[in-house]
């Protein structure tokens, strides 16, 4: 598989799921999603410094493992795939940048799957969050949905699902 196809279809090799590089990539994305989810719930923003640090960490992992070109391809393809919802204000630019970091870490299609899973989780979990938001936030910020929190939930669910599937095969 060429580097561009690897960037689109997935950088993490599920045949070697328990390899150190796969685990470091997933755990760094989980750490990023945890902090991004926390700040997104509190202020409805994902700071640029956090996204930049996560991108540098993910790219550092892939440069170390020789997968820098697929990571760059995943970053740009994810950016193009998620550009239209960002323009249509389905989510904010911080969420778009977060998706591109995931694209660099996992590849474009796994990121699309993960974000689809996160949007399903958001449909279920949005009601309690909106009640909390109306109680503690201003009206303009309370109306928006903290997608970073749901991406954290989707990432955790996907990680556990793949871990369980690979552990019992």
ABEGO torsion letter per residue (X at the ends): XBAAAAAAAEABBAABAABAAAAAAAAAAAAAAAAAAAAAAAAGBBBAAAAAAAAAAAAAAAAAAGAAAAAAAAAAAAAAAAAAAAAAGABBAAAAAAAAAAAAAAEAAAAAAAAAAAAAAAAAAAAAAAAAAAAABBAAAAABBBAAAAAAAAAAAAAAAAAAAAAAX
